[in-house]
Amino acid sequence: MTQIPLFGQRVARIRQERGLSVQELATRARTTYQTIWRIETGAMKAPSIVLARRIARALGVGVDYLIGMFEEDEEESLSRTATLVG
């Protein structure tokens, strides 16, 4: 089983929250249904920055949010917690 990258998870969640179908998002982002589907299912792990920007705009969010740019890495967070506890 393939783990879906954060980008794909967030695209799917926000698309659903906005009440958009995969086809509606694809049209708004000027791409294909297949591309959005591949991103949401993890088949496409790293879309181009141009595509990521179009998707973000279509969803009304920033690319930084979709990629988790300002969030700590899980390993980094665990390391800090272990240091504080230990």
N, CA, C and O of each residue as an XYZ file, in Angstrom:
344
protein
N       0.842     -1.188      0.000
C       0.000      0.000      0.000
C       0.887      1.252      0.000
O       1.829      1.346      0.786
N       0.587      2.199     -0.872
C       1.362      3.419     -1.004
C       0.854      4.472     -0.025
O      -0.350      4.694      0.096
N       1.786      5.113      0.669
C       1.401      6.204      1.548
C       1.237      7.456      0.703
O       2.118      7.798     -0.086
N       0.115      8.139      0.868
C      -0.161      9.328      0.080
C       0.575     10.514      0.698
O       0.431     10.778      1.891
N       1.358     11.227     -0.103
C       2.075     12.398      0.409
C       1.106     13.451      0.952
O      -0.063     13.495      0.568
N       1.611     14.291      1.848
C       0.812     15.345      2.471
C       0.124     16.208      1.420
O      -1.045     16.558      1.583
N       0.821     16.556      0.355
C       0.237     17.382     -0.708
C      -1.053     16.752     -1.228
O      -2.084     17.420     -1.307
N      -0.997     15.489     -1.578
C      -2.175     14.784     -2.103
C      -3.294     14.683     -1.085
O      -4.467     14.841     -1.425
N      -2.935     14.421      0.162
C      -3.949     14.340      1.214
C      -4.681     15.660      1.373
O      -5.905     15.699      1.492
N      -3.910     16.743      1.374
C      -4.521     18.063      1.566
C      -5.337     18.495      0.360
O      -6.397     19.100      0.519
N      -4.866     18.197     -0.831
C      -5.643     18.532     -2.020
C      -7.001     17.835     -1.955
O      -8.034     18.467     -2.178
N      -7.003     16.549     -1.654
C      -8.256     15.789     -1.588
C      -9.184     16.342     -0.505
O     -10.378     16.523     -0.740
N      -8.634     16.609      0.674
C      -9.465     17.083      1.782
C     -10.077     18.443      1.477
O     -11.274     18.647      1.683
N      -9.268     19.370      0.991
C      -9.774     20.720      0.720
C     -10.758     20.694     -0.444
O     -11.768     21.397     -0.418
N     -10.473     19.894     -1.456
C     -11.397     19.770     -2.583
C     -12.765     19.305     -2.096
O     -13.796     19.842     -2.502
N     -12.762     18.308     -1.225
C     -14.024     17.794     -0.689
C     -14.719     18.823      0.201
O     -15.939     18.975      0.138
N     -13.948     19.529      1.029
C     -14.528     20.574      1.882
C     -15.176     21.674      1.054
O     -16.181     22.258      1.461
N     -14.597     21.954     -0.109
C     -15.124     23.005     -0.987
C     -16.283     22.496     -1.846
O     -16.911     23.263     -2.576
N     -16.556     21.201     -1.749
C     -17.652     20.611     -2.519
C     -17.360     20.480     -4.003
O     -18.274     20.509     -4.827
N     -16.086     20.336     -4.342
C     -15.685     20.213     -5.740
C     -15.471     18.753     -6.117
O     -14.989     17.957     -5.311
N     -15.826     18.414     -7.332
C     -15.487     17.090     -7.839
C     -14.049     17.141     -8.351
O     -13.467     18.217     -8.492
N     -13.490     15.981     -8.625
C     -12.134     15.931     -9.183
C     -12.113     16.681    -10.517
O     -11.177     17.427    -10.803
N     -13.147     16.477    -11.324
C     -13.209     17.146    -12.634
C     -13.312     18.659    -12.486
O     -12.669     19.392    -13.237
N     -14.111     19.142    -11.531
C     -14.233     20.590    -11.319
C     -12.898     21.206    -10.914
O     -12.525     22.269    -11.410
N     -12.180     20.536    -10.013
C     -10.867     21.046     -9.608
C      -9.908     21.026    -10.791
O      -9.156     21.978    -11.001
N      -9.933     19.954    -11.555
C      -9.051     19.851    -12.725
C      -9.310     20.995    -13.704
O      -8.370     21.597    -14.224
N     -10.568     21.289    -13.948
C     -10.919     22.375    -14.858
C     -10.434     23.713    -14.317
O      -9.848     24.503    -15.058
N     -10.667     23.975    -13.050
C     -10.240     25.235    -12.439
C      -8.721     25.379    -12.432
O      -8.199     26.485    -12.570
N      -8.009     24.257    -12.272
C      -6.541     24.276    -12.216
C      -5.917     24.101    -13.605
O      -4.694     24.034    -13.730
N      -6.741     24.028    -14.637
C      -6.280     23.864    -16.017
C      -5.379     22.632    -16.179
O      -4.275     22.698    -16.717
N      -5.900     21.525    -15.693
C      -5.193     20.256    -15.840
C      -6.233     19.179    -16.115
O      -7.392     19.489    -16.389
N      -5.830     17.926    -16.046
C      -6.752     16.832    -16.348
C      -7.261     16.154    -15.083
O      -6.662     16.245    -14.012
N      -8.378     15.477    -15.249
C      -8.950     14.661    -14.175
C      -7.902     13.662    -13.685
O      -7.724     13.475    -12.481
N      -7.218     13.031    -14.624
C      -6.234     12.006    -14.288
C      -5.107     12.570    -13.426
O      -4.635     11.899    -12.507
N      -4.677     13.785    -13.712
C      -3.596     14.387    -12.930
C      -4.028     14.610    -11.487
O      -3.289     14.278    -10.560
N      -5.218     15.170    -11.290
C      -5.717     15.390     -9.919
C      -5.882     14.056     -9.215
O      -5.502     13.916     -8.052
N      -6.447     13.071     -9.909
C      -6.644     11.749     -9.323
C      -5.304     11.134     -8.911
O      -5.192     10.555     -7.831
N      -4.294     11.259     -9.768
C      -2.970     10.702     -9.461
C      -2.345     11.393     -8.249
O      -1.690     10.740     -7.437
N      -2.540     12.697     -8.121
C      -2.012     13.430     -6.962
C      -2.719     12.967     -5.688
O      -2.071     12.690     -4.679
N      -4.041     12.886     -5.738
C      -4.813     12.516     -4.547
C      -4.596     11.074     -4.109
O      -4.742     10.764     -2.926
N      -4.253     10.195     -5.030
C      -4.042      8.791     -4.676
C      -2.579      8.454     -4.402
O      -2.258      7.332     -4.012
N      -1.696      9.429     -4.607
C      -0.278      9.196     -4.345
C       0.487      8.636     -5.518
O       1.684      8.373     -5.406
N      -0.184      8.446     -6.654
C       0.506      7.943     -7.841
C       1.475      8.989     -8.392
O       2.495      8.640     -8.986
N       1.157     10.279     -8.195
C       2.070     11.363     -8.554
C       2.508     12.011     -7.244
O       1.711     12.656     -6.562
N       3.754     11.836     -6.906
C       4.244     12.311     -5.618
C       4.751     13.752     -5.639
O       4.680     14.443     -4.622
N       5.255     14.212     -6.770
C       5.861     15.539     -6.818
C       5.431     16.290     -8.071
O       6.144     16.281     -9.074
N       4.264     16.943     -8.023
C       3.855     17.729     -9.187
C       4.769     18.940     -9.364
O       5.445     19.360     -8.424
N       4.783     19.482    -10.547
C       5.612     20.668    -10.801
C       5.118     21.840     -9.959
O       3.975     21.846     -9.503
N       5.981     22.827     -9.754
C       5.599     24.000     -8.975
C       4.499     24.775     -9.689
O       3.635     25.364     -9.039
N       4.521     24.780    -11.006
C       3.472     25.466    -11.776
C       2.122     24.802    -11.519
O       1.128     25.486    -11.270
N       2.086     23.487    -11.578
C       0.849     22.754    -11.323
C       0.407     22.925     -9.875
O      -0.776     23.142     -9.610
N       1.339     22.832     -8.941
C       0.999     23.008     -7.527
C       0.387     24.384     -7.294
O      -0.569     24.516     -6.530
N       0.927     25.403     -7.941
C       0.404     26.763     -7.787
C      -1.007     26.883     -8.370
O      -1.870     27.530     -7.776
N      -1.239     26.271     -9.513
C      -2.584     26.312    -10.113
C      -3.610     25.606     -9.236
O      -4.736     26.079     -9.082
N      -3.218     24.476     -8.666
C      -4.124     23.742     -7.773
C      -4.405     24.562     -6.526
O      -5.555     24.672     -6.101
N      -3.370     25.134     -5.938
C      -3.540     25.951     -4.735
C      -4.490     27.117     -5.003
O      -5.387     27.383     -4.203
N      -4.296     27.806     -6.116
C      -5.182     28.926     -6.466
C      -6.613     28.460     -6.660
O      -7.550     29.118     -6.207
N      -6.787     27.338     -7.327
C      -8.130     26.805     -7.569
C      -8.834     26.446     -6.258
O     -10.058     26.527     -6.160
N      -8.051     26.051     -5.259
C      -8.615     25.683     -3.952
C      -8.690     26.861     -2.989
O      -9.331     26.767     -1.942
N      -8.040     27.968     -3.336
C      -8.063     29.146     -2.467
C      -7.128     29.051     -1.281
O      -7.395     29.629     -0.228
N      -6.033     28.326     -1.444
C      -5.028     28.195     -0.380
C      -3.648     28.457     -0.980
O      -3.510     28.572     -2.198
N      -2.643     28.549     -0.137
C      -1.279     28.736     -0.615
C      -0.570     27.413     -0.827
O      -0.892     26.411     -0.189
N       0.389     27.423     -1.720
C       1.211     26.231     -1.951
C       1.917     25.838     -0.661
O       2.074     24.652     -0.371
N       2.343     26.836      0.116
C       3.036     26.543      1.373
C       2.184     25.679      2.291
O       2.712     24.806      2.979
N       0.880     25.909      2.313
C       0.000     25.076      3.138
C      -0.086     23.662      2.566
O       0.012     22.685      3.308
N      -0.267     23.551      1.265
C      -0.416     22.230      0.653
C       0.807     21.349      0.861
O       0.678     20.132      0.988
N       1.989     21.950      0.896
C       3.199     21.135      1.071
C       3.653     21.054      2.523
O       4.624     20.360      2.828
N       2.959     21.759      3.429
C       3.343     21.709      4.840
C       4.653     22.404      5.112
O       5.426     21.965      5.963
N       4.915     23.486      4.400
C       6.214     24.162      4.455
C       6.611     24.645      5.847
O       7.787     24.580      6.205
N       5.679     25.115      6.616
C       6.017     25.687      7.907
C       5.709     24.761      9.074
O       5.625     25.201     10.221
N       5.543     23.495      8.781
C       5.299     22.509      9.828
C       6.581     21.743     10.089
O       7.370     21.494      9.178
N       6.776     21.377     11.336
C       7.967     20.601     11.682
C       7.879     19.208     11.095
O       6.796     18.629     10.997
N       9.016     18.679     10.709
C       9.054     17.280     10.301
C       8.717     16.434     11.513
O       9.059     16.794     12.639
N       8.058     15.326     11.293
C       7.669     14.447     12.384
C       8.890     13.967     13.165
O       8.850     13.919     14.394
N       9.973     13.610     12.475
C      11.183     13.135     13.139
C      11.806     14.238     13.993
O      12.259     13.995     15.111
N      11.821     15.453     13.447
C      12.389     16.586     14.171
C      11.597     16.852     15.448
O      12.173     17.127     16.500
N      10.285     16.770     15.347
C       9.421     16.984     16.496
C       9.643     15.920     17.555
O       9.721     16.239     18.742
N       9.745     14.665     17.150
C       9.989     13.577     18.087
C      11.345     13.714     18.775
O      11.480     13.439     19.967
N      12.339     14.141     18.012
C      13.674     14.344     18.560
C      13.668     15.423     19.647
O      14.275     15.251     20.704
N      12.988     16.518     19.380
C      12.905     17.585     20.371
C      12.167     17.132     21.618
O      12.566     17.465     22.733
N      11.083     16.368     21.436
C      10.329     15.868     22.569
C      11.186     14.939     23.420
O      11.159     15.028     24.648
N      11.942     14.053     22.788
C      12.795     13.126     23.510
C      13.869     13.884     24.304
O      14.204     13.499     25.424
N      14.401     14.950     23.724
C      15.414     15.743     24.387
C      14.827     16.446     25.610
O      15.465     16.512     26.661
N      13.617     16.965     25.468
C      12.966     17.654     26.576
C      12.581     16.716     27.714
O      12.678     17.072     28.889
N      12.142     15.512     27.349
C      11.693     14.528     28.346
C      12.888     13.846     28.999
O      12.915     13.668     30.217
N      13.864     13.467     28.204
C      15.003     12.682     28.669
C      15.981     13.522     29.349
O      17.010     13.025     29.808
